[in-house]
Each structure stands twice: as C-alpha cells, then as structure tokens.
Amino acid sequence: MTSKSESLVEENNSGPISNWLSQKGLENISLQDDHLGIEIIKVNTNNLLAVVEALKNDGFNYLQCQGGYDEGPGLNIVCFYNLIEMNKAKKDCSPREVRLKVFLSRDGDLTVPSLYSLFRGADWQERETFDMYGVNFIGHPHPKRLLMPEDWKGWPLRKDYIQPDFYEMQDAY
C-alpha cells in the first residue's frame, strides 16, 4: 500500500544525501523535501543502521529527534529521525540536516533496529515511540513503557486507539 505522505521524487531529482547514500550502495528512496527544504529519505528497516552509521561517519553527529506518527486507520506507522551535522556549523551558515523515515505496516512487523548503539540520546525517544505507537526497537537496552503505566493496554497516539472507560490502578498504595 502506498503511503499518503510518501510522495516520491524522480531519481534524477534525488537530493545530494540520497544520491551519496546510493553511491555507497545503501538503498533509499528520496521523498519530497519538507517545508524548510530539508531532504527527507525513506529507508527500510533492514538497512536503517547502515544508513545512519554512514551518515554519522560523514558528519551527521547529532540525533536531534526520533519519533513516530500514525498516518491513519489502516495506514502506516512511521518512525522518523532528524540528523544534524553539528561540528561544521558556523555563525553565517546553517548545519547540514537530513530527515529519515521508516514506514511500517500497522498490520505487519512493527520492529525497527534501535539507534542506541550509535546515539545514546535515542534511549527515551525510542521508549516514547514504543509507548505511544507500539513500535519495538530491537537492541534497545531498556525497552519498557516511559509515559504510560506498564500494564496499560494499547497505544494511545494511534488514530484507531479506543480509550478505555476507566483505568484501575492496582497496588497504588
């Protein structure tokens, strides 16, 4: 199923980072740049770590944000990653930025490799994405709920989530 936000860019219009990844043999699909003109690249779960490691080795040394969103009932759950090159930032120019997206079928395998081994800051961000959307991060050192009680049923930020009438805390005191 094609994602509604997955507007592809023709191969000859791919951005410079997507082209660089392709030259290194790393499979990716260039998506339409965001509203700020920052390149967005679709990556598969099987090569996410390799892509992020290559980008980190090329200077993208800061994971600004990792998160998720739901495209809607019956559509994909998306994990996104915003990477920035911090060491070459100067007062007169902006640092390089790139956004990666991994599209997961909500009815399929909701597992993604954890970026914790490359960026320690991914710890709580991945736990929040797990807690709110049900995405499992393979290799995460502490995969448990962060915001909701551990016995909470469901994933509250999914658009098909049905809120329970009540939540009974057990052993609260």
Backbone as a printed PyTorch tensor [residue, N CA C, xyz], in Angstrom:
tensor([[[  0.8460,  -1.1730,   0.0000],
         [  0.0000,   0.0000,   0.0000],
         [  0.8930,   1.2370,   0.0000]],

        [[  0.6110,   2.1850,  -0.8550],
         [  1.3990,   3.4050,  -0.9020],
         [  0.9100,   4.3670,   0.1620]],

        [[  1.8360,   4.9350,   0.8610],
         [  1.5380,   5.8660,   1.9340],
         [  1.0780,   7.1990,   1.3540]],

        [[  0.1530,   7.8660,   2.0330],
         [ -0.3120,   9.1450,   1.5240],
         [  0.7580,  10.2260,   1.6350]],

        [[  1.7100,  10.0930,   2.5840],
         [  2.7640,  11.0860,   2.7220],
         [  4.0310,  10.6790,   1.9950]],

        [[  3.9630,   9.5870,   1.2680],
         [  5.1450,   9.0310,   0.6350],
         [  5.2600,   9.5200,  -0.8080]],

        [[  5.2950,  10.8270,  -1.0060],
         [  5.4020,  11.3480,  -2.3610],
         [  6.8460,  11.2100,  -2.8300]],

        [[  7.0310,  10.3650,  -3.8290],
         [  8.3620,  10.0520,  -4.3200],
         [  8.8880,  11.1460,  -5.2300]],

        [[ 10.1900,  11.2600,  -5.2700],
         [ 10.8600,  12.2030,  -6.1440],
         [ 11.5120,  11.3990,  -7.2590]],

        [[ 11.4800,  11.8970,  -8.4780],
         [ 12.1280,  11.1860,  -9.5690],
         [ 13.6100,  11.0030,  -9.2450]],

        [[ 14.1730,   9.9020,  -9.7470],
         [ 15.5500,   9.5440,  -9.4230],
         [ 16.5280,  10.6710,  -9.7410]],

        [[ 16.3290,  11.3650, -10.8690],
         [ 17.2530,  12.4310, -11.2290],
         [ 17.0560,  13.6750, -10.3660]],

        [[ 15.9890,  13.7400,  -9.5970],
         [ 15.7410,  14.8630,  -8.7010],
         [ 16.0370,  14.5090,  -7.2550]],

        [[ 16.6640,  13.3650,  -7.0250],
         [ 17.0220,  12.9850,  -5.6660],
         [ 17.9640,  14.0160,  -5.0890]],

        [[ 17.8810,  14.1810,  -3.7690],
         [ 18.7460,  15.1340,  -3.1020],
         [ 20.1770,  14.6420,  -3.0070]],

        [[ 21.0840,  15.5140,  -2.6180],
         [ 22.5010,  15.1520,  -2.5670],
         [ 22.8130,  14.0460,  -1.5590]],

        [[ 22.1210,  14.0180,  -0.4520],
         [ 22.4020,  12.9920,   0.5530],
         [ 21.8780,  11.6410,   0.0780]],

        [[ 20.6970,  11.6200,  -0.5230],
         [ 20.1570,  10.3860,  -1.0860],
         [ 21.0790,   9.8430,  -2.1770]],

        [[ 21.5570,  10.7220,  -3.0370],
         [ 22.4930,  10.3020,  -4.0870],
         [ 23.7750,   9.7400,  -3.4920]],

        [[ 24.2970,  10.3930,  -2.4610],
         [ 25.5230,   9.9380,  -1.7950],
         [ 25.3140,   8.5530,  -1.1950]],

        [[ 24.1690,   8.3430,  -0.5330],
         [ 23.8640,   7.0260,   0.0380],
         [ 23.7810,   5.9650,  -1.0610]],

        [[ 23.1420,   6.3060,  -2.1670],
         [ 23.0150,   5.3630,  -3.2880],
         [ 24.3810,   5.0000,  -3.8590]],

        [[ 25.2680,   5.9740,  -3.9650],
         [ 26.6230,   5.7090,  -4.4550],
         [ 27.3790,   4.7670,  -3.5250]],

        [[ 27.0540,   4.7950,  -2.2470],
         [ 27.6780,   3.9000,  -1.2720],
         [ 26.9880,   2.5280,  -1.2490]],

        [[ 25.9760,   2.3340,  -2.0940],
         [ 25.2790,   1.0600,  -2.1630],
         [ 24.2040,   0.8880,  -1.1010]],

        [[ 23.7790,   1.9970,  -0.4770],
         [ 22.7550,   1.9380,   0.5660],
         [ 21.4040,   2.3050,  -0.0360]],

        [[ 20.5110,   1.3370,  -0.0350],
         [ 19.1910,   1.5070,  -0.6420],
         [ 18.3970,   2.5770,   0.0990]],

        [[ 17.7910,   3.4730,  -0.6650],
         [ 16.9570,   4.5290,  -0.0960],
         [ 16.0670,   5.0880,  -1.1870]],

        [[ 15.0450,   5.8040,  -0.7830],
         [ 14.1540,   6.4770,  -1.7300],
         [ 14.0280,   7.9190,  -1.2780]],

        [[ 14.3240,   8.8210,  -2.1820],
         [ 14.2160,  10.2400,  -1.8830],
         [ 12.7440,  10.6440,  -1.8980]],

        [[ 12.3070,  11.2930,  -0.8370],
         [ 10.9430,  11.8120,  -0.7560],
         [ 10.9790,  13.3200,  -0.9700]],

        [[  9.8300,  13.9190,  -1.0570],
         [  9.7530,  15.3620,  -1.2460],
         [ 10.3500,  16.0680,  -0.0240]],

        [[ 11.1630,  17.1090,  -0.2560],
         [ 11.7440,  17.8780,   0.8420],
         [ 10.6360,  18.4420,   1.7250]],

        [[ 10.9790,  18.6890,   2.9990],
         [  9.9710,  19.2630,   3.8970],
         [  9.7850,  20.7530,   3.6060]],

        [[  8.9390,  21.4110,   4.3800],
         [  8.6030,  22.8150,   4.1380],
         [  9.7940,  23.7540,   4.3400]],

        [[ 10.8480,  23.2890,   5.0040],
         [ 12.0490,  24.0910,   5.1960],
         [ 13.1080,  23.7980,   4.1340]],

        [[ 12.8140,  22.8690,   3.2300],
         [ 13.7640,  22.4900,   2.1920],
         [ 14.7590,  21.4320,   2.6380]],

        [[ 14.4820,  20.7700,   3.7640],
         [ 15.3770,  19.7340,   4.2710],
         [ 15.0210,  18.4110,   3.6060]],

        [[ 16.0500,  17.7160,   3.1630],
         [ 15.8850,  16.4670,   2.4350],
         [ 15.2860,  15.3810,   3.3330]],

        [[ 14.2930,  14.6690,   2.8050],
         [ 13.6600,  13.5510,   3.5110],
         [ 13.9250,  12.2870,   2.7060]],

        [[ 14.3750,  11.2420,   3.4100],
         [ 14.7500,   9.9990,   2.7470],
         [ 14.0290,   8.8350,   3.4000]],

        [[ 13.4040,   8.0020,   2.5690],
         [ 12.7690,   6.7750,   3.0540],
         [ 13.8240,   5.6690,   3.1110]],

        [[ 13.8620,   4.9690,   4.2550],
         [ 14.8180,   3.8880,   4.4620],
         [ 14.0440,   2.6710,   4.9480]],

        [[ 14.5000,   1.4860,   4.5680],
         [ 13.8970,   0.2450,   5.0520],
         [ 14.5020,  -0.1320,   6.4000]],

        [[ 13.7570,  -0.9080,   7.1660],
         [ 14.2520,  -1.3230,   8.4830],
         [ 15.5350,  -2.1380,   8.3780]],

        [[ 15.6770,  -2.9200,   7.3020],
         [ 16.8510,  -3.7980,   7.1950],
         [ 18.1470,  -3.0540,   6.9340]],

        [[ 18.0980,  -1.8010,   6.4850],
         [ 19.3390,  -1.0580,   6.2870],
         [ 19.3860,   0.2600,   7.0610]],

        [[ 18.4840,   0.4430,   8.0090],
         [ 18.4580,   1.6820,   8.7960],
         [ 19.7810,   1.9080,   9.5270]],

        [[ 20.2700,   0.9030,  10.2350],
         [ 21.5210,   1.0730,  10.9790],
         [ 22.6880,   1.4020,  10.0580]],

        [[ 22.7830,   0.7410,   8.9260],
         [ 23.8760,   1.0000,   7.9850],
         [ 23.8020,   2.4320,   7.4420]],

        [[ 22.5870,   2.8940,   7.1250],
         [ 22.4090,   4.2580,   6.6140],
         [ 22.7930,   5.2710,   7.6890]],

        [[ 22.2990,   5.0870,   8.9050],
         [ 22.5890,   6.0380,   9.9740],
         [ 24.0770,   6.0180,  10.3260]],

        [[ 24.6900,   4.8460,  10.3230],
         [ 26.1230,   4.7650,  10.6050],
         [ 26.9340,   5.4910,   9.5300]],

        [[ 26.5600,   5.3310,   8.2660],
         [ 27.2490,   6.0380,   7.1820],
         [ 27.0850,   7.5520,   7.3330]],

        [[ 25.8650,   7.9830,   7.6620],
         [ 25.6330,   9.4190,   7.8560],
         [ 26.4250,   9.9530,   9.0500]],

        [[ 26.4790,   9.1930,  10.1200],
         [ 27.2440,   9.6280,  11.2940],
         [ 28.7230,   9.7450,  10.9480]],

        [[ 29.2510,   8.7810,  10.1980],
         [ 30.6510,   8.8320,   9.7770],
         [ 30.9270,   9.9950,   8.8200]],

        [[ 29.8890,  10.4800,   8.1420],
         [ 30.0240,  11.6160,   7.2330],
         [ 29.7990,  12.9550,   7.9390]],

        [[ 29.5920,  12.9380,   9.2460],
         [ 29.4800,  14.1920,   9.9830],
         [ 28.1440,  14.4690,  10.6340]],

        [[ 27.1160,  13.6660,  10.3440],
         [ 25.8110,  13.8630,  10.9830],
         [ 25.8980,  13.2650,  12.3910]],

        [[ 26.4170,  14.0550,  13.3150],
         [ 26.7920,  13.5390,  14.6270],
         [ 25.7880,  13.8560,  15.7330]],

        [[ 24.6050,  14.3070,  15.3850],
         [ 23.6110,  14.6480,  16.4050],
         [ 22.2350,  14.1560,  15.9710]],

        [[ 21.6510,  13.2850,  16.7730],
         [ 20.2650,  12.8540,  16.5630],
         [ 19.3820,  13.8660,  17.2710]],

        [[ 18.8780,  14.8130,  16.5070],
         [ 18.0740,  15.8890,  17.0810],
         [ 16.7460,  15.3690,  17.6230]],

        [[ 16.1510,  14.4400,  16.8700],
         [ 14.8340,  13.9680,  17.2580],
         [ 14.5640,  12.6170,  16.6280]],

        [[ 13.9340,  11.7520,  17.3880],
         [ 13.3940,  10.4920,  16.8770],
         [ 11.9670,  10.4360,  17.3830]],

        [[ 11.0660,  10.0190,  16.5480],
         [  9.6800,   9.9340,  16.9760],
         [  8.8760,   9.0760,  16.0270]],

        [[  7.5710,   9.1590,  16.1830],
         [  6.6860,   8.3870,  15.3460],
         [  5.4010,   9.1480,  15.1020]],

        [[  4.6540,   8.6810,  14.1170],
         [  3.3110,   9.1840,  13.8950],
         [  2.5120,   8.1290,  13.1550]],

        [[  1.2240,   8.2730,  13.2390],
         [  0.2780,   7.3520,  12.6300],
         [ -0.3620,   8.0760,  11.4500]],

        [[ -0.3000,   7.4690,  10.2670],
         [ -0.8990,   8.0910,   9.0900],
         [ -2.4200,   7.9540,   9.0560]],

        [[ -2.9710,   7.1030,   9.9050],
         [ -4.4160,   6.9450,   9.9590],
         [ -4.8120,   5.4890,  10.0090]],

        [[ -6.0590,   5.2100,  10.3730],
         [ -6.5170,   3.8260,  10.4530],
         [ -6.2780,   3.0700,   9.1480]],

        [[ -5.6570,   1.9040,   9.2490],
         [ -5.3590,   1.0880,   8.0880],
         [ -4.1130,   1.4990,   7.3300]],

        [[ -3.5080,   2.6070,   7.7230],
         [ -2.3020,   3.0830,   7.0320],
         [ -1.0640,   2.8000,   7.8880]],

        [[  0.0550,   3.3680,   7.4990],
         [  1.3380,   3.0690,   8.1350],
         [  1.5550,   3.7690,   9.4670]],

        [[  2.4010,   3.1380,  10.2700],
         [  3.0210,   3.7900,  11.4240],
         [  4.4080,   4.1860,  10.9170]],

        [[  4.8150,   5.4240,  11.1720],
         [  6.0700,   5.9320,  10.6300],
         [  7.0100,   6.3140,  11.7630]],

        [[  8.2540,   5.8410,  11.6850],
         [  9.3170,   6.2980,  12.5850],
         [ 10.1440,   7.3100,  11.8070]],

        [[ 10.4570,   8.4330,  12.4420],
         [ 11.2800,   9.4390,  11.7630],
         [ 12.4900,   9.7790,  12.6130]],

        [[ 13.5340,  10.2250,  11.9210],
         [ 14.8120,  10.5520,  12.5450],
         [ 15.3270,  11.8460,  11.9290]],

        [[ 15.6530,  12.8300,  12.7560],
         [ 16.2290,  14.0810,  12.2770],
         [ 17.6920,  14.1110,  12.7060]],

        [[ 18.5870,  14.0940,  11.7220],
         [ 20.0240,  14.0990,  11.9940],
         [ 20.6240,  15.4270,  11.5500]],

        [[ 21.5750,  15.9200,  12.3560],
         [ 22.2160,  17.2080,  12.0790],
         [ 23.7250,  17.0470,  12.1700]],

        [[ 24.4180,  17.7780,  11.3110],
         [ 25.8730,  17.8640,  11.3890],
         [ 26.2100,  19.0990,  12.2300]],

        [[ 26.6900,  18.8700,  13.4420],
         [ 26.9320,  19.9810,  14.3610],
         [ 28.3380,  20.5650,  14.2800]],

        [[ 29.3330,  19.7860,  13.9250],
         [ 30.7050,  20.2520,  14.0360],
         [ 31.1190,  21.2820,  12.9970]],

        [[ 30.4100,  21.4130,  11.8910],
         [ 30.7840,  22.3980,  10.8770],
         [ 29.8880,  23.6270,  10.9030]],

        [[ 29.0070,  23.7010,  11.8930],
         [ 28.0940,  24.8370,  11.9690],
         [ 28.8690,  26.1010,  12.3220]],

        [[ 28.6350,  27.1410,  11.5560],
         [ 29.2650,  28.4350,  11.8100],
         [ 28.1740,  29.4760,  11.9270]],

        [[ 28.5230,  30.6200,  12.4040],
         [ 27.5280,  31.6700,  12.6030],
         [ 26.8300,  32.0740,  11.3090]],

        [[ 27.5480,  32.0350,  10.1980],
         [ 26.9890,  32.5310,   8.9480],
         [ 26.3190,  31.4620,   8.0870]],

        [[ 26.3230,  30.1920,   8.5270],
         [ 25.6550,  29.1680,   7.7240],
         [ 24.9950,  28.1290,   8.6250]],

        [[ 23.9650,  27.5240,   8.1020],
         [ 23.2330,  26.5100,   8.8520],
         [ 23.9370,  25.1630,   8.7400]],

        [[ 23.8060,  24.3240,   9.7520],
         [ 24.3880,  22.9850,   9.6510],
         [ 23.5870,  22.1330,   8.6610]],

        [[ 24.2250,  21.1020,   8.1170],
         [ 23.5060,  20.1720,   7.2460],
         [ 22.4960,  19.4050,   8.0830]],

        [[ 21.3510,  19.1300,   7.4830],
         [ 20.3110,  18.3490,   8.1480],
         [ 19.7360,  17.3400,   7.1650]],

        [[ 19.2290,  16.2300,   7.7080],
         [ 18.5290,  15.2450,   6.9000],
         [ 17.4640,  14.5920,   7.7730]],

        [[ 16.3830,  14.2140,   7.1520],
         [ 15.3090,  13.5230,   7.8480],
         [ 15.1480,  12.1400,   7.2190]],

        [[ 15.1390,  11.1130,   8.0610],
         [ 14.9220,   9.7470,   7.5980],
         [ 13.5490,   9.2950,   8.0580]],

        [[ 12.8870,   8.4800,   7.2520],
         [ 11.5970,   7.9100,   7.6260],
         [ 11.5930,   6.4190,   7.3300]],

        [[ 11.0290,   5.6710,   8.2600],
         [ 10.8270,   4.2300,   8.0980],
         [  9.3270,   3.9970,   8.1820]],

        [[  8.7400,   3.4550,   7.1130],
         [  7.3000,   3.2080,   7.0500],
         [  7.0320,   1.7570,   7.4370]],

        [[  6.1820,   1.5560,   8.4340],
         [  5.8630,   0.2250,   8.9420],
         [  4.3810,  -0.0500,   8.7510]],

        [[  4.0720,  -1.2140,   8.2290],
         [  2.6770,  -1.6010,   8.0800],
         [  2.1050,  -1.8870,   9.4660]],

        [[  1.0320,  -1.2280,   9.8100],
         [  0.4550,  -1.3950,  11.1520],
         [  0.0010,  -2.8210,  11.3940]],

        [[ -0.2860,  -3.5690,  10.3340],
         [ -0.7070,  -4.9580,  10.4760],
         [  0.4710,  -5.9170,  10.3770]],

        [[  1.6560,  -5.3770,  10.1440],
         [  2.8380,  -6.2200,   9.9620],
         [  3.7530,  -6.1820,  11.1730]],

        [[  5.0140,  -6.3260,  10.8870],
         [  6.0470,  -6.3740,  11.9130],
         [  6.4480,  -4.9470,  12.2840]],

        [[  6.1140,  -4.5350,  13.4880],
         [  6.4330,  -3.1840,  13.9470],
         [  7.7600,  -3.1810,  14.7140]],

        [[  8.8130,  -3.6640,  14.0750],
         [ 10.1270,  -3.6620,  14.7130],
         [ 11.1090,  -2.8750,  13.8590]],

        [[ 11.9540,  -2.1310,  14.5520],
         [ 12.9720,  -1.2950,  13.9370],
         [ 14.2380,  -1.4660,  14.7680]],

        [[ 15.4120,  -1.4700,  14.1420],
         [ 16.6370,  -1.5290,  14.9420],
         [ 16.7820,  -0.2650,  15.7950]],

        [[ 17.2370,  -0.4250,  17.0010],
         [ 17.4700,   0.7180,  17.8860],
         [ 18.7220,   1.4590,  17.4420]],

        [[ 18.6850,   2.7820,  17.5540],
         [ 19.8670,   3.5940,  17.2560],
         [ 20.6790,   3.8820,  18.5150]],

        [[ 20.3130,   3.2490,  19.6160],
         [ 21.0010,   3.4990,  20.8860],
         [ 22.5000,   3.2450,  20.7870]],

        [[ 22.9100,   2.2600,  20.0230],
         [ 24.3450,   1.9560,  19.9020],
         [ 25.1100,   3.0800,  19.1970]],

        [[ 24.4260,   3.8770,  18.3900],
         [ 25.0620,   4.9950,  17.6860],
         [ 24.8250,   6.3310,  18.3720]],

        [[ 23.6490,   6.5010,  18.9570],
         [ 23.2700,   7.7440,  19.6250],
         [ 22.5840,   7.4190,  20.9440]],

        [[ 23.2440,   7.6750,  22.0530],
         [ 22.6630,   7.3850,  23.3650],
         [ 21.3810,   8.1730,  23.6210]],

        [[ 21.2420,   9.3120,  22.9540],
         [ 20.0460,  10.1340,  23.1030],
         [ 18.7900,   9.4800,  22.5480]],

        [[ 18.9410,   8.3820,  21.8230],
         [ 17.7790,   7.6790,  21.2800],
         [ 17.0160,   6.9380,  22.3750]],

        [[ 17.6140,   6.7740,  23.5390],
         [ 17.0390,   5.9790,  24.6290],
         [ 15.5890,   6.3540,  24.9190]],

        [[ 15.3490,   7.5250,  25.4490],
         [ 13.9970,   7.9080,  25.8400],
         [ 13.1100,   8.1820,  24.6400]],

        [[ 13.6840,   8.6500,  23.5530],
         [ 12.8780,   8.9310,  22.3640],
         [ 12.2820,   7.6370,  21.7990]],

        [[ 13.0860,   6.5750,  21.7350],
         [ 12.5740,   5.2880,  21.2620],
         [ 11.5730,   4.7030,  22.2450]],

        [[ 11.8090,   4.8810,  23.5290],
         [ 10.8490,   4.3750,  24.5190],
         [  9.5060,   5.0880,  24.3870]],

        [[  9.5200,   6.3780,  24.1050],
         [  8.2750,   7.1100,  23.9190],
         [  7.5420,   6.6240,  22.6670]],

        [[  8.2780,   6.3730,  21.5800],
         [  7.6530,   5.8720,  20.3550],
         [  7.0600,   4.4890,  20.5870]],

        [[  7.7520,   3.6560,  21.3650],
         [  7.1950,   2.3540,  21.7350],
         [  5.9130,   2.5440,  22.5450]],

        [[  5.9740,   3.3990,  23.5390],
         [  4.8650,   3.6020,  24.4620],
         [  3.6070,   4.1320,  23.7760]],

        [[  3.7630,   5.0250,  22.8200],
         [  2.6180,   5.6760,  22.1950],
         [  2.1230,   4.9900,  20.9200]],

        [[  3.0280,   4.2510,  20.2020],
         [  2.6540,   3.6640,  18.9130],
         [  2.8590,   2.1570,  18.8240]],

        [[  3.5760,   1.5600,  19.7730],
         [  3.7880,   0.1170,  19.7580],
         [  4.9250,  -0.3570,  18.8720]],

        [[  5.8350,   0.5390,  18.5100],
         [  6.9920,   0.1520,  17.6990],
         [  8.0540,  -0.4400,  18.6280]],

        [[  8.5380,  -1.6260,  18.3020],
         [  9.5750,  -2.2890,  19.1030],
         [ 10.9410,  -1.9880,  18.5120]],

        [[ 11.8690,  -1.5730,  19.3560],
         [ 13.2170,  -1.2280,  18.9200],
         [ 14.1700,  -2.3390,  19.3370]],

        [[ 14.5910,  -3.1240,  18.3500],
         [ 15.4740,  -4.2630,  18.5890],
         [ 16.8560,  -3.7530,  18.9990]],

        [[ 17.3540,  -4.2690,  20.1140],
         [ 18.6650,  -3.8620,  20.6040],
         [ 18.6160,  -2.7210,  21.6040]],

        [[ 17.4230,  -2.2430,  21.9210],
         [ 17.3080,  -1.1750,  22.9320],
         [ 17.6090,  -1.7760,  24.2980]],

        [[ 18.4280,  -1.1100,  25.1350],
         [ 18.8450,  -1.7020,  26.4040],
         [ 17.7650,  -1.7490,  27.4890]],

        [[ 16.7220,  -0.9560,  27.3490],
         [ 15.7080,  -0.8920,  28.4090],
         [ 14.3170,  -0.6900,  27.7930]],

        [[ 13.8180,  -1.6780,  27.0370],
         [ 12.5580,  -1.4820,  26.3140],
         [ 11.3260,  -1.6460,  27.2090]],

        [[ 10.8770,  -0.5550,  27.7750],
         [  9.6540,  -0.5920,  28.5710],
         [  8.9490,   0.7460,  28.4450]],

        [[  7.7270,   0.7650,  28.8930],
         [  6.9320,   1.9910,  28.7890],
         [  7.6030,   3.1330,  29.5430]],

        [[  7.4120,   4.3280,  29.0200],
         [  8.0100,   5.5180,  29.6040],
         [  6.9490,   6.4380,  30.1930]],

        [[  5.8430,   6.6070,  29.4950],
         [  4.8160,   7.5620,  29.8990],
         [  3.5850,   6.9110,  30.5170]],

        [[  3.2140,   5.7610,  30.0210],
         [  2.0080,   5.0870,  30.4990],
         [  2.3830,   4.0350,  31.5400]],

        [[  1.4290,   3.6620,  32.3950],
         [  1.7000,   2.5690,  33.3340],
         [  2.0610,   1.2920,  32.5690]],

        [[  2.9040,   0.4730,  33.1630],
         [  3.4070,  -0.7090,  32.4520],
         [  2.3160,  -1.6890,  32.0410]],

        [[  1.1830,  -1.7130,  32.7530],
         [  0.1230,  -2.6490,  32.4010],
         [ -0.9390,  -2.0130,  31.4890]],

        [[ -0.6580,  -0.8350,  30.9440],
         [ -1.5990,  -0.1580,  30.0550],
         [ -1.7970,  -0.9710,  28.7890]],

        [[ -3.0150,  -1.0590,  28.3290],
         [ -3.3500,  -1.7940,  27.1110],
         [ -3.4570,  -0.8250,  25.9390]],

        [[ -2.7640,  -1.1290,  24.8650],
         [ -2.8890,  -0.3320,  23.6490],
         [ -1.8400,   0.7570,  23.5280]],

        [[ -1.9980,   1.5140,  22.4400],
         [ -1.0220,   2.5280,  22.0510],
         [ -1.7740,   3.8430,  21.8580]],

        [[ -1.7550,   4.7300,  22.8450],
         [ -2.6470,   5.8930,  22.8990],
         [ -2.5830,   6.8970,  21.7510]],

        [[ -1.4860,   7.0090,  21.0150],
         [ -1.4460,   8.0020,  19.9390],
         [ -1.7720,   7.4260,  18.5660]],

        [[ -2.1150,   6.1510,  18.5130],
         [ -2.5920,   5.5930,  17.2450],
         [ -3.9830,   6.1450,  16.9740]],

        [[ -4.2540,   6.4230,  15.7290],
         [ -5.5400,   7.0300,  15.3830],
         [ -6.7110,   6.0670,  15.4910]],

        [[ -6.4210,   4.7570,  15.5900],
         [ -7.5010,   3.7930,  15.7700],
         [ -7.6150,   3.3360,  17.2290]],

        [[ -6.9440,   4.0190,  18.1290],
         [ -6.9610,   3.6640,  19.5490],
         [ -8.3210,   3.9880,  20.1470]],

        [[ -8.8550,   3.0500,  20.9110],
         [-10.1110,   3.2720,  21.6240],
         [ -9.7780,   3.4050,  23.0960]],

        [[-10.0690,   4.5630,  23.6390],
         [ -9.7420,   4.8420,  25.0350],
         [-10.6530,   4.0380,  25.9530]],

        [[-10.0700,   3.3920,  26.9650],
         [-10.9110,   2.6460,  27.9050],
         [-11.7650,   3.6130,  28.7320]],

        [[-12.8900,   3.1060,  29.2070],
         [-13.7760,   3.9440,  30.0220],
         [-13.1140,   4.3690,  31.3240]],

        [[-12.2520,   3.5030,  31.8410],
         [-11.5530,   3.8460,  33.0800],
         [-10.2700,   3.0410,  33.1420]],

        [[ -9.3830,   3.4900,  34.0010],
         [ -8.1580,   2.7350,  34.2590],
         [ -8.0760,   2.5290,  35.7570]],

        [[ -8.0210,   1.2970,  36.1750],
         [ -7.9760,   0.9850,  37.5880],
         [ -6.5340,   0.7110,  37.9880]],

        [[ -5.9950,   1.5870,  38.7960],
         [ -4.6310,   1.3680,  39.2690],
         [ -4.6620,   0.3010,  40.3430]],

        [[ -3.8240,  -0.6610,  40.1870],
         [ -3.7580,  -1.7420,  41.1590],
         [ -2.4940,  -1.5840,  41.9820]],

        [[ -2.6000,  -1.9000,  43.2420],
         [ -1.4670,  -1.7880,  44.1560],
         [ -0.8910,  -0.3730,  44.1510]],

        [[ -1.7690,   0.6320,  44.0740],
         [ -1.2900,   2.0050,  44.0400],
         [ -0.7500,   2.4470,  45.3850]],

        [[ -1.2580,   1.8570,  46.4640],
         [ -0.7970,   2.2900,  47.7850],
         [ -0.2610,   1.1210,  48.5430]]])
